[in-house]
Amino acid sequence: MNFLQQLQEQIKNIWQNFNKTQRVVVIGTTLIVLGLLIFSTFFLGKTKYEPLYPNLSLNDSAMISAKLKDMKIEYKIGQDGTTILVPTNLKHQLRLDLANQLPQGGVIGFESFNQTRFGETDTDKRVRYLAALQGELTRTIQQMAEVETAKVHIVLPEPSLFVSDSKPATASVLLKLKPYANMDVSKVRSIVFFLAHSVEGLLPENVTVIDIYGNLLSEGVMDNSNEFSTASLTVNQMTIKKQFEDDLSKSLQTMLEKVMGPGKAVVRASAELNFDLVETSKEEFGDKVLRSEQIREESSKGSTNTSSGIPGTESNLTDVPSYQNGESGETSSESSEIIRNYEINKFIENRKKTPGEIKRLSVAVIIDGELTTQEQSNIEKIIAKAAGINETRGDSVSITSLPFNTESYSQIQEQIEKEAARENMMELIKYGVLGLGVLAAFALVFLFLRRGFSRTVQPQAVSQQISTNIDEMYNKLTPEEQEKMEVQKRIDKIARTQPENVAKVVKTWLAEDSR
């Protein structure tokens, strides 16, 4: 028989030795305990309340409480009327039910235009539109993490027929920040530009942002915009430079550690980057090329008459054949014209240079231990090839061999091992204390049964039987289990004889564990 069967048999024997009164007492006590547990679980459980909407204004709190009364929902009001508490199991459903019935934060937006109002004039519509626009902008600003409540005021001037008489739109924002919240310049600028792009005709310089204490938050925001943009650009350039150097150093170091061993090499890279944006335009003219050619040639032939005689009327009478007294001949002429049109060869190139070009690169490598000249030369060649070193650009590589100081690493490793050993010891102590607690519980149960049933059960027989069972179980245990049991017995003995010292030790363990 195992221990559980023996214990079950002993309890059965004890129960059979009970008289009628003792059995009634045991059963009645059990029923009373169970009844108390059931009553405390089901009948004493109070309704738990949780905040439905915390940090409300008085108007919002009154509006929500009126809605809850109409819905016949039990609720409580706390924190001077700024928080409404509802049953925990109804909180999420009530939020969904009230989402479409209540204006957001008590602010009326464009939902006011869902209802048509008869007899409304253009002026009334303009006023209602301005109120709805202010409400929508207020809701949006209140979504910021630092803002608790906000109020937006917009002034839209009347339209004018003359440009000279027109006035610009203006806006002002009142902010109530959450406790310990702070609005930096960038967030104030975001509010200014948000309003400027949401209201027609509103310029960023015509927006004023203040808090409930009268502090002007928008002062100098627009004047320093260029400076902040330049500063932001510089920060981005520094981030890109650091990222490039870290990636290159990590890549080279992992490559060397594959050969030298983990922790045997340290690589650092320093890069000088050119962030100038350069655009170049190039125009070249080449040799002339014949585009077209036009050739025109002309030739003519004719005859000429030559007269000779005494000048006068008679000598010029050539029409009368009897009076001809001259010589005749033939003439010819030729002409040619060539027109050539040439095209000039033209080459245009537009080039845009992307920022981030490497101007100069330097790499420093430290190797743990000593290196020969050949090894150092090989490592230098490998680093130069892997990093893309360009000597004409002014890049450089430095290889140095020095012994590393590993004392701090050894101390940290030793401290980690001690901490792990201490944690293991604490685990063993915890299990030991837990075992002592279980043994103490069994001992209390045994003492209670022995005192309650001493009239019907023979103590010597029971103790003899229990000791016999314990001896049999002890003999069946392995030497290691017997040794553990002996340790537990010693701890139990010390706990019974020296409870104050045990309590001090346990307090010390708990204090060390909480650190």
C-alpha positions in Angstrom: 0.0 0.0 0.0 1.2 3.5 -0.8 1.1 6.4 1.5 -2.3 7.8 0.1 -4.0 4.4 0.6 -2.7 4.1 4.1 -3.8 7.7 4.9 -7.2 6.9 3.5 -7.5 3.8 5.5 -6.5 5.6 8.7 -9.1 8.3 8.1 -11.7 5.7 7.4 -10.9 3.9 10.7 -11.0 7.2 12.6 -14.4 8.1 11.1 -15.7 4.6 12.1 -14.6 5.2 15.7 -16.5 8.5 15.9 -19.7 8.5 17.9 -22.9 10.1 16.7 -22.2 13.5 18.3 -18.8 13.8 16.8 -20.0 13.0 13.4 -22.8 15.6 13.6 -20.2 18.2 14.7 -17.9 17.4 11.8 -20.7 17.4 9.2 -22.2 20.6 10.6 -18.9 22.5 10.6 -18.3 21.5 7.0 -21.8 22.6 6.0 -21.4 26.0 7.8 -18.0 26.6 6.1 -19.4 25.8 2.6 -22.5 28.0 3.3 -20.4 30.9 4.3 -18.3 30.6 1.1 -21.4 30.4 -1.1 -23.0 33.3 0.7 -19.9 35.6 0.5 -19.6 34.7 -3.2 -23.1 35.2 -4.5 -25.0 37.3 -1.9 -22.3 39.6 -0.5 -20.9 40.5 -3.9 -21.5 44.3 -4.3 -22.0 46.0 -7.6 -18.7 47.5 -8.8 -18.8 50.9 -10.4 -16.3 52.3 -12.8 -16.0 55.8 -14.4 -18.0 56.2 -17.6 -16.5 59.6 -18.5 -13.9 61.0 -16.2 -12.9 64.7 -15.9 -16.1 66.1 -17.3 -17.2 69.7 -17.3 -20.4 70.5 -15.3 -22.4 70.9 -18.5 -21.3 67.6 -19.8 -21.9 65.9 -16.5 -25.5 67.3 -16.3 -26.2 66.2 -19.9 -24.9 62.7 -19.4 -26.7 62.2 -16.0 -30.0 63.3 -17.7 -29.5 60.7 -20.4 -28.8 58.0 -17.8 -32.0 58.9 -16.0 -34.0 58.6 -19.1 -32.4 55.2 -19.7 -33.2 54.2 -16.1 -29.5 53.3 -15.4 -28.1 53.5 -11.9 -25.1 55.7 -11.6 -23.0 57.6 -9.1 -21.4 61.0 -9.3 -17.9 61.5 -7.9 -15.0 64.0 -7.8 -17.2 67.1 -7.4 -19.5 66.2 -10.2 -16.7 65.8 -12.9 -16.9 62.0 -13.0 -19.9 59.7 -13.6 -19.7 56.1 -12.3 -21.8 53.3 -13.7 -21.8 49.5 -13.1 -18.8 47.8 -14.6 -20.7 45.3 -16.7 -22.6 48.2 -18.4 -19.8 50.7 -19.0 -18.8 49.7 -22.5 -22.4 49.3 -23.7 -23.4 52.7 -22.3 -20.4 54.3 -24.1 -21.7 52.9 -27.4 -25.3 53.9 -26.7 -24.3 57.5 -25.8 -21.8 58.0 -28.6 -24.4 59.1 -31.1 -26.7 60.9 -28.7 -24.3 63.2 -27.0 -22.1 65.9 -28.7 -18.4 65.3 -28.3 -17.2 67.0 -25.2 -20.4 69.2 -25.1 -19.2 71.0 -28.3 -21.7 71.3 -31.2 -20.2 70.7 -34.7 -21.5 70.3 -38.2 -24.2 67.9 -37.0 -26.3 71.0 -36.3 -26.8 71.2 -40.1 -28.6 67.8 -40.1 -31.8 69.7 -39.2 -33.4 72.1 -41.6 -34.6 75.3 -40.0 -37.4 77.1 -41.9 -37.2 80.9 -42.0 -33.5 81.0 -41.4 -31.8 84.0 -43.0 -28.3 84.1 -44.6 -27.0 85.8 -41.5 -28.3 83.1 -39.3 -26.7 80.4 -41.5 -23.4 82.3 -41.4 -23.5 82.5 -37.6 -24.4 78.8 -37.3 -21.7 77.8 -39.8 -19.1 79.8 -37.8 -20.2 78.1 -34.5 -20.1 74.7 -36.1 -16.6 75.3 -37.6 -15.3 76.5 -34.2 -16.8 73.3 -32.6 -15.1 71.0 -35.1 -11.8 72.7 -34.7 -12.1 72.5 -30.9 -12.8 68.8 -31.0 -9.8 68.1 -33.2 -7.4 70.1 -31.0 -8.8 68.3 -27.9 -7.6 65.0 -29.4 -4.0 66.1 -28.7 -2.4 64.2 -25.8 -1.3 67.3 -24.0 -4.6 69.2 -24.3 -7.4 68.7 -21.7 -9.9 71.3 -23.1 -9.7 73.9 -25.8 -11.7 76.8 -27.1 -11.4 78.2 -30.6 -12.6 81.7 -31.7 -12.7 82.7 -35.3 -13.4 86.1 -36.8 -14.5 86.0 -40.5 -14.9 89.6 -41.9 -17.8 90.5 -44.1 -17.0 90.1 -47.8 -16.3 93.4 -49.6 -16.6 94.5 -53.2 -13.3 96.4 -53.0 -10.0 94.6 -52.4 -8.7 97.6 -50.5 -11.5 97.4 -48.0 -11.2 93.6 -47.4 -9.9 92.5 -44.0 -8.1 89.3 -43.2 -9.5 86.5 -41.1 -8.2 86.0 -37.5 -8.4 83.2 -35.0 -7.4 82.7 -31.3 -7.1 79.4 -29.3 -7.4 79.0 -25.6 -5.8 75.8 -24.2 -6.1 74.0 -20.9 -3.2 71.6 -20.6 -3.3 68.4 -18.7 -1.3 68.2 -15.4 2.5 68.2 -16.0 2.0 68.5 -19.8 4.1 70.8 -21.8 3.4 72.3 -25.3 6.7 72.7 -27.2 7.2 75.1 -30.1 6.7 72.4 -32.8 3.2 71.4 -31.4 2.1 75.0 -31.1 3.2 75.6 -34.7 1.2 72.5 -35.7 -1.9 74.0 -34.1 -1.3 77.3 -36.0 -0.9 75.7 -39.4 -3.9 73.4 -38.7 -6.2 76.4 -38.2 -4.7 78.3 -41.1 -5.4 75.4 -43.5 -8.9 74.8 -42.1 -10.3 78.4 -42.3 -10.6 80.1 -45.6 -8.5 83.3 -45.8 -6.7 82.7 -42.5 -2.9 83.2 -42.5 -0.7 81.5 -39.9 0.6 84.9 -38.6 -3.0 85.8 -37.7 -3.5 82.9 -35.3 -2.9 83.4 -31.6 -2.5 80.5 -29.1 -2.7 81.1 -25.3 -3.2 79.0 -22.2 -5.6 79.5 -19.3 -2.8 81.2 -17.3 -2.5 83.9 -20.0 0.8 82.7 -21.4 1.2 83.5 -25.1 2.3 80.2 -26.6 2.4 81.3 -30.3 4.9 84.2 -29.7 7.8 84.0 -32.1 6.6 80.7 -33.6 6.5 81.9 -37.2 9.6 84.1 -36.9 11.8 81.1 -36.0 10.3 78.7 -38.6 13.3 78.9 -40.9 15.7 78.4 -38.0 13.9 75.3 -36.8 13.8 73.9 -40.3 17.5 74.4 -40.6 18.1 72.8 -37.2 15.8 69.9 -38.2 17.8 69.4 -41.4 21.1 69.4 -39.5 19.7 66.8 -37.1 18.7 64.6 -40.0 22.1 64.9 -41.5 23.8 63.9 -38.3 21.4 60.9 -38.0 22.3 59.8 -41.5 26.0 60.2 -40.9 25.9 58.2 -37.6 23.8 55.5 -39.2 26.2 55.1 -42.1 29.2 54.9 -39.7 27.5 52.4 -37.4 26.5 50.1 -40.2 30.0 50.2 -41.8 31.7 49.6 -38.4 29.4 46.7 -37.6 29.9 45.1 -41.0 33.7 45.3 -40.8 33.8 44.1 -37.2 31.6 41.0 -37.8 33.9 40.1 -40.8 37.0 40.4 -38.6 35.5 38.4 -35.7 34.9 35.5 -38.0 38.7 35.3 -38.4 40.0 36.6 -35.1 37.3 35.4 -32.8 34.4 37.0 -31.0 35.5 40.1 -29.0 39.0 40.1 -30.6 38.5 43.1 -32.8 37.1 46.7 -32.6 36.3 48.7 -35.7 35.3 52.4 -35.8 34.5 54.3 -39.0 34.4 58.1 -39.5 32.8 59.5 -42.6 32.6 63.0 -44.0 29.5 63.3 -46.2 28.6 66.0 -48.6 25.0 67.1 -48.3 25.1 69.8 -50.9 22.5 69.6 -53.6 24.2 70.3 -57.0 22.5 70.7 -60.3 24.6 71.1 -63.4 23.6 72.0 -67.0 26.0 71.3 -69.9 25.7 72.4 -73.5 28.3 71.3 -76.2 28.5 72.2 -79.9 30.1 69.7 -82.3 31.1 69.8 -86.0 28.8 71.4 -88.5 26.7 69.0 -90.5 25.2 69.7 -94.0 21.5 69.8 -93.7 20.5 70.8 -97.3 22.1 72.0 -100.5 20.6 74.0 -103.4 22.3 74.4 -106.8 21.1 76.8 -109.6 22.8 77.1 -113.0 21.9 79.6 -115.9 23.2 79.9 -119.5 22.1 82.2 -122.4 23.1 82.9 -126.1 22.5 85.9 -128.5 23.8 88.0 -131.5 25.1 91.6 -131.8 25.4 94.1 -134.7 28.2 96.6 -135.1 27.8 99.7 -137.4 30.6 102.0 -138.6 30.4 105.3 -140.5 30.1 108.9 -140.1 28.0 109.8 -137.1 24.8 111.2 -138.2 21.4 110.3 -139.6 22.6 108.6 -142.6 25.0 106.4 -140.8 22.3 105.1 -138.5 19.8 104.2 -141.1 20.1 100.5 -140.6 16.5 99.7 -141.5 17.2 100.4 -145.1 19.1 97.5 -146.6 20.8 99.6 -149.2 22.3 101.7 -146.4 23.8 98.8 -144.2 27.4 99.3 -143.6 28.5 97.2 -140.5 29.5 93.8 -139.0 27.3 91.2 -137.1 28.3 88.4 -134.3 27.0 85.9 -131.7 27.4 86.1 -127.9 26.8 83.6 -125.0 26.8 83.8 -121.1 26.6 81.2 -118.2 26.0 81.6 -114.4 25.7 79.1 -111.5 24.5 79.6 -107.9 25.0 77.0 -105.0 23.2 77.4 -101.6 24.3 75.1 -98.7 22.5 75.0 -95.3 24.6 73.6 -92.4 23.2 72.4 -89.0 25.4 72.8 -85.9 25.6 69.7 -83.7 24.4 70.5 -80.1 24.5 68.4 -76.9 22.6 69.4 -73.8 23.0 67.5 -70.4 21.2 68.3 -67.2 22.5 66.5 -64.1 21.3 66.6 -60.5 23.7 65.4 -57.8 22.0 63.6 -54.8 23.2 64.7 -51.4 25.1 62.3 -49.2 28.2 61.6 -51.3 31.2 60.5 -49.3 33.9 63.1 -49.3 36.4 61.3 -47.0 36.4 58.0 -45.1 38.6 56.9 -42.2 38.6 53.4 -40.6 40.4 52.5 -37.4 40.9 48.8 -36.4 42.2 47.5 -33.1 43.1 43.8 -32.8 43.6 42.0 -29.5 47.1 40.5 -29.2 50.0 40.8 -31.5 50.1 40.7 -35.3 52.9 40.1 -37.7 53.7 42.5 -40.5 52.2 40.2 -43.0 49.0 39.7 -41.0 48.6 43.4 -40.5 49.1 44.1 -44.2 46.5 41.4 -45.1 44.0 42.9 -42.7 44.6 46.4 -44.1 44.0 45.2 -47.6 40.8 43.4 -46.6 39.4 46.4 -44.8 40.3 48.7 -47.7 38.4 46.5 -50.1 35.4 46.0 -47.9 35.0 49.6 -47.0 35.7 51.0 -50.5 38.7 53.0 -49.5 39.7 55.5 -52.2 43.2 57.0 -51.6 42.8 59.7 -54.3 39.8 60.9 -52.2 42.0 61.1 -49.1 40.6 58.0 -47.3 42.8 56.2 -44.7 42.9 52.9 -42.8 44.7 52.3 -39.5 45.4 48.8 -38.1 46.7 48.5 -34.6 47.3 45.5 -32.4 47.0 46.0 -28.6 46.1 43.7 -25.7 42.5 44.1 -24.5 41.6 44.7 -20.9 39.2 42.0 -19.9 39.1 42.5 -16.2 35.8 44.3 -16.2 34.3 41.5 -18.4 35.6 38.9 -16.0 34.1 40.7 -13.0 30.8 41.0 -14.7 30.8 37.3 -15.7 31.7 36.4 -12.1 28.9 38.6 -10.8 26.4 37.0 -13.2 27.4 33.6 -12.0 27.1 34.6 -8.4 23.7 36.1 -9.0 22.6 32.9 -10.8 23.8 30.8 -7.9 22.0 33.0 -5.4 18.8 32.8 -7.3 19.1 29.0 -7.4 19.7 29.0 -3.6 16.6 31.2 -3.1 14.5 28.8 -5.2 15.7 25.9 -3.0 14.9 27.8 0.1 11.5 28.7 -1.2 10.7 25.1 -1.9 12.1 24.1 1.5 9.9 26.6 3.3 6.9 25.5 1.2 7.6 21.9 2.2 7.9 22.9 5.8 4.5 24.7 5.5 2.9 21.5 4.1 4.4 19.4 6.9 3.2 21.9 9.4 -0.3 21.8 8.0 -0.3 18.0 8.2 1.0 18.2 11.7 -1.8 20.6 12.7 -4.4 18.4 11.2 -3.0 15.4 12.9 -2.9 17.2 16.3 -6.5 18.4 15.8 -7.7 14.9 15.0 -5.8 13.4 17.9 -7.1 15.9 20.4 -10.7 15.7 19.2 -10.8 11.9 19.1 -8.6 11.0 22.0 -11.6 9.5 23.8 -12.4 6.9 21.1 -9.0 6.3 19.6 -6.0 5.0 21.3 -3.1 7.4 20.9 -0.4 4.9 21.3 -1.8 2.6 18.7 -2.2 5.4 16.1 1.2 6.9 16.8 2.8 3.4 16.6 1.0 2.7 13.3 2.0 6.1 11.9 5.6 5.7 13.0 5.7 2.2 11.5 4.3 3.6 8.2 6.9 6.4 8.2 9.7 3.9 8.9 8.6 1.7 6.0 8.4 4.7 3.7 11.8 6.0 4.9 13.4 2.6 4.1 12.0 2.7 0.6 13.5 6.1 -0.2 16.8 6.5 -2.0 19.9 7.8 -0.1 19.5 11.2 -1.7 15.8 11.4 -0.7 16.7 10.3 2.8 19.3 13.0 3.0 16.8 15.6 1.9 14.3 14.3 4.4 16.9 14.6 7.2 17.6 18.2 6.1 13.9 19.0 6.3 13.7 17.4 9.7 16.6 19.5 10.9 15.0 22.6 9.5 11.7 21.7 11.2 13.4 21.1 14.5 15.2 24.5 14.3 11.8 26.2 13.4 10.2 24.6 16.4 13.0 25.3 18.9 14.2 28.7 17.6 11.3 30.4 15.9 12.7 33.9 16.4 16.0 33.2 14.6 14.1 31.5 11.7 11.8 34.6 11.4 14.9 36.9 11.1 16.4 34.6 8.4 13.2 34.6 6.4 12.9 38.4 6.7 16.5 38.8 5.5 15.8 36.5 2.5 12.7 38.4 1.5 14.5 41.8 1.8 17.3 40.5 -0.5 14.8 39.1 -3.0 13.0 42.4 -3.2 16.1 44.4 -4.2 
